[in-house]
Amino acid sequence: MLRKDGSRLRPFFSTLLLVSLILLLGLNVVQAQGRTIKIGYVSPQTGPLAAFGEADGYILDSMREFLADGIDIGGTMYPVEILVQDSQSDPNRAAEVAADLILRDEVDLMLVASTPETTNPVSDQCEIYEVPCISTVAPWQPWFFRNPEAAESGGYQYTYHFFWGLEDIIGVFVDLWDSQETNHVVGALWPNDGDGLAWSDAERGFPPALEAAGYTVIDPGRYENLKDDFSAEIAMFMENDVQIVTGVMIPPDLGTFLTQASQQGFHPLMFTVGKAALFPSVVQSISDDLGANLTTEIWWTPSHPFTSSLTGQTAEELATAYTESTESQWTQPVGFAHALFEVAVDSLQRAEDIEDPDSITAAIAATDLDKIVGHISWADGPVPNVAKTPLVGGQWQTGEDWPLELVITSNSLFGDIPVGGETALKVWE
């Protein structure tokens, strides 16, 4: 029975007050928790371009761990789900899985990496369905000019790309060749794909630029990827006394050509190719003898003087963490896969309305960020929707920790990235 002074009511009201506070705080916690943000990610993880996706597993695991608590957007924490698809190195497959991510999974933002065969079809799907998209690891020309009408009318609405351009890789290759005594005759290996067509373009590609730099180009014409016999190309190169070979080859074709060139007695003084010669797993699978002294472009290394805007890691620390985790030699896509998530998180955090794709796209367009691959600002691009990253050149040389290591030997386009050695002529055993 209650006392007239109400003293027995105090514990009751105290308990009621405590419960009310807990419920109120709990309600506030619920209100501060946003819906799950879905990020799609497409890259070639299998097939002939699989070396480009070799670092994906490590980067995706590290990003899921880093984003385990979500993203703080305007004081609200949004859980993040990363949905991954494999293009299988096939453009049609890339378009198909991109459409699945958009229509079935309803991703808020698409990330895509590695060669026009992946970046272009995924970007096209994002334009069709009005989904914000950030792409990388393809020269900007084949990405930008994939749709001539859009390129001529001033760019794209939802898709943005960061990487270097053909003008940069041409400059790097010429700088590598100018460091050696050759007859300036270059044999070209440009396939019938997005990269090969861009690199061989008579207006924007290698041919006019190399001729202007004093080089003679011997071009056998476009060939189909996964070619099993390069005898005709080798014969033409030998007939024209080619001393430099260049191209943009997929990994299986590089191994085939080098093996057949060695067997047929064709030993050019320099062998400088993009795509296949980028990766330690590819170069060393060919054999140390044939892989030694190959030269190529370099987009990212542990010695690049850049830091992650997400984790605070330097390029060296990120490469070391990758090697310690995977027991594999660092590879260039490590930096760019990480950078995709840097731009993604930064853009999402700045979006005024996370429910509006146009708002997310506007935030991407306004990016002004220092990250693990350098500074990104689409306001400074050569064309709309494109931001450029620095490029240097180098060579696979005998290493200390690994049989062959990629050494920067040319930094004429970006002097802040230090060289680690000098270019040497190709050695044939």
N, C-alpha and C positions, 0 to 999 in steps of 0.2 A: 504494500500500500504506500502511496506517495506521501511524503511529509509536506506539511503546509508551507514550509520555507522553500520547497522545491529543490532541496539539496540532492535528492536522489536523481533529479533530472539532468544534473550537470554531466555525468559520464555519458548519458544517452546523447545529449546535444554535442558533446565533444567528439563522440564516435561518429555521429551524423556529419559533423563538420569535416572530420578526417576523410570519411568516405567520399564526401562531395568534392573535396580537393583532389583526391586520387582520380575520381572520375573525370574531373575537369582537366587535370594534367594529362590523363590518358587520352581525352578527346583532342587536346592540343597536339599530342604526339601523332595521333592519326591524321589530323589536319595537315601536319608538317610533312607527311609522307606522300609523295606524289605517285602517279602511276608508273609502271615500268616503261622505260625508254628502250626501244629496240634498235640496235645497230646491225646492219647487214654487212658482211665481209665476203668478197669473192676474189679468188686468186687461183692460179694453176698449181694445184698441189699434186697432181699426177699427170702422166703423159710426157711428151718430149720437152715441155717447158717447166717440169716439176722443180728444177733447181731454183727457179724464181720463188717458189713457195716453201723452200726448205726451212726457212726460219719461222714460218707462220705459227707452228705449234708452240714454240717458246714465247713468241710475242703475244699470242692470244692468251696463253696461260698467265703470263705476267700482267696483262691488261685486266683480265678477269679478277686477279688477286688485287690489283691496285684499285679497281672500281667496285670492290665487294660491298662497300658501304653506300655506293651510289654516287650521283653527281649533285652537288649543291647548286640549284638554279633559283635565284631570287629568294633564298632562305628556305627553300623546300628541298628535301632530299629525294631524288628520283632513283629508284633501283635501275640497274642497267643490265640488259641481256644482249649478248653478242651472238648473232646467228651466222654461221659460217657455211659457205658453199664452195665446192671445187669445180672450176671450169673444165677440168680434165684437158686443158690445153686446146680446147675446141671453141671457136667463136659462137657456134650455134648453142652449144651447151651453156656457155656463159650467159647468153641472152635468156635462155630457158630458166636457169636458176635465179637470175636476177628478177625475172617476172614472178617466180614463186615467192621470193623474199618480199616482194612488193605487194602482191595480191593475196597470198595466203597468210604470210606472217605479219604483214602490215608494218614493215620497218619504218622508223622515223627518219633514218639517215643511212645512206649506202656508202661503203668504203670499198674501193676496188684497186687492185695492183697488178702490174706486170704484163707488159707488151700490149700492142694495139689489139691483138686477138682476144684479150680479156677486157681491157679498159673501154674499148670502143662500144662493143655490144651492150655492156652493162650500162654505160653512160647513156646510150640511146634509149634503153628501157626506162631509165630514170627521167629522161626528157619527156617521153611519151606519157608516163604516169605521174609526172610532176612531183618527184621525190628528190630531195636534196642529195647530192652525190659529190664525193671527193675522190679523185683518182691520182695515181702516180705510177712511176716506173714504166714510162713509155715516152719517147721524145715528143715534144709538144706538137710538132707539125702533123704527124699522122693522127693524133687525137683531135686537134682543132679542125683540120680540114676533112674529117670523116664525113661531114655534112656540108658540102660547098655552099648550099643556100644559107644555112645558119651562119657559117663563117663569114660570108659576104655581107650578111645583114647586121653583123655586129656581135656575134657570139651566141651563147646559150643561156637559157633561163635558170636551169637547176643544176648544171654540172660544172665543176671546177677542177682544175688539174694543176699539179706542181711537179716539175722535173726540168731537165735541161733540153736544149734543142739541137737540131742538126748543125746549126752554125757553130755550136760549142764543140761537138764531137769532131767535126771537120777540123777545127782549129787545133784540137788536142792531137789528132792523128798526124796532121802536117807537122806539128811541133816535134812529135816523136821521130818522124822520118827525117826531118831537117837536121836532126842531131847526128845522123849517120851518113857515110859516103855511099850513095847508090846511084843508079842511072835514072832515077825518077820515073821508072815505068811501073805502073800499078795494075795488078790483076784484080778484078772485082768479082766477088761472090755474093750477089744480091738475089735472094729468093723471091718467089712469087707470093708474097704475103704483105701484111700491112707495113712492116718495117722495110722489107726489101723494095717495095714500090716507092716508099718515101725517100729512102737513101739513094735510089737510082733516078729520082725525078730530074728531068732535064732542066728544070728551072730552079727548084728549091733544094735539090739534093747534092750529092757529092760530085757528079761529073763536071758541072761548070766551075765549082769552087776549086777542084783539084787542078783543072786546066789553067785557071787563073793563077794558081800557086806554082805553076811550072811543071806539073806532073802530067804524064801521058796515061790515059786510062784504057785498059784492054778489058772490054766488057763482053763476055760470051752470051749475055742475055739472062732473063729470069729463069730460074730452075725451080722445080717443085721440092718442097721440104721432104725429108726422109729419102733423099736420093741415094742410091746404092752404088753409083758408078760416076766418078768425076773425071774419067779418062779424057773426055773431049775438052774439058776446061783446062786440065793439066797440059795437054798437048798444045793448046792455043797459047797458054802462058809461056811454055818453053820456046815455042816458035817465035814469040815476040820479046824474048829475053826479059821476062818479068822478074824483077828483083824484090818487089814488095807485093804482098797479097793482103787485101782488105775485104771486109764483108760484114754481114750481120746474120750469123748462122745459128741454127738451133743446135743443142749439144750433140745429138747423134751424127749430124752432118759434119761437124768439126772433126770428130774422131775419124770418120770415113775419109775425109779429104786428106788429113795429115798422114794417115796410114798409106793411102794410095800414092800421095806425092813422094813420100819416102821410098816406097817400093819402086816407083818409076823414075827415080833419080832427079826429081824436081825439088831443089833446095833454095827457096828464096831467102834473101838476106834478112827480111823483116816480114813478120806475119802478125797483122794487127786486125783483130775482129771484135765486134761487139757481140752481145748476147751470150754465146756459148763460152767465151773465154773469160767471163766474169767470175766464175765460181770455182772454188778450190775442189769441190767434189767432182766437177766435170774435168778440169784440167788434169787432175791427178789420176782420173780413171782412164785417160788416154794413154798414159805412161809418162814417167818423169822425163824421159828423153824427148818425146815429142811435145810435151807440155812446156818444157823449159824455154824461157826467153820469148814466149808469146807476149805480145803487147796488146793493151786494151784500154778502154776508158775506165775511169774510176769515179764513182758517184759518192762513195762513203767508205771511210776506214776508221780504225781506232785513233789515228792521229789527226783527224779532223777537229778543229778547235771549237766544237759546238757542244751545247748542253741541253738535256731534255727539259722542257717546260713542265712536264708532269712529275718526273721522279727526281730531277736534279742531277741525274747521272751525266757524266761526261761521255763522249763517244768511246773513249778508252774503257771506262767503267762498264758501259753497256756491252761492248764486245767481250770483255773479260767475263761478265756475268753469263753471257750466252755460251761461251766456251766451257765454263765451269759446269753449267747446267746440262749441256748437251754432249760434252766431250768431243765437240766438233770444232773445226777451224771457223773463225768468224767469216761471214759472207755479207756482201754488200746490202742485200735486202733487209738485213736486221735493222739498219737505221731508218729505212724508208717505211717499213711496216710499222715501226714504233711511231714515226712522225705522223702517219695517217691518224692515229689515235690522239696525238697531241692536238692536231687541228680540229678533230671531231669534238673533243671535250671542250676546248676553248670556244668553239663556235656555239655549242649547245649552252654553255654557261652564259653566253652573251645574248642568246636569243630572247627577244622581248615576249614572245608567245610560243611556248614549246609545242602547243597544239596546232600551230600554223606552219605548214611547210615553207611558205614564202618568208616567214620570219626567220626560220632556221637558215634558209638560203641567203637572206640579207646579212645574217651574222657571218656566214662563210665568206661572203664577198668582202666584208669589212675586216677580214683577218689581217693582223699586223703583229707577227709573232716570231720570236727567236726560238728555234727548236733544234733537235739533234742533227738535222741535215742543213741547217743554216736559216736565214731569215725568209719568212714567207709573207708576201703582200701582193694580192692580186691587183692592187692599184698600180704596181710597178711593172706589170707584165708586158711582154712584147705585143700581145694581142689580148682582147677581152677573155676573161675566164682562165687565164694562164699565168702562173707565177714560176719564175725560174730559180733553180738551185745550182750551186757551183759544180764545175766539172774539172777534173785533172786527168792525167794519164799515167800509165805505169806498166810494169813488166813482171812476169812470173820468174822469180829468181830463186836459187838455192837458199833455203831458209835455215834458221837456227832451231825453231820449235817444230816446224813442219817441213816435209821434203821440198815443197815449193811454196813461196810466200809472195803475195802481191805487194810490190814496192812502188811507191810513187816516184816517178822519174821526170815528170813534166808538170809544172804548175804555172805555166805562162798566163793562163786565163784567171787564176785565182792564187795570188802569191801568199795569202795568209795560210794556205794549207802547205805544210812543209814537205819537201822532197826527202826521200830516204835513200836514194842511190842514183846511179846513172844508167841510161839505156845502153844495152849491148846488142850486137847483131845476133840473129837466130843461129843456134847451134844445132846441127843435124848429126845424129850418131848413126 
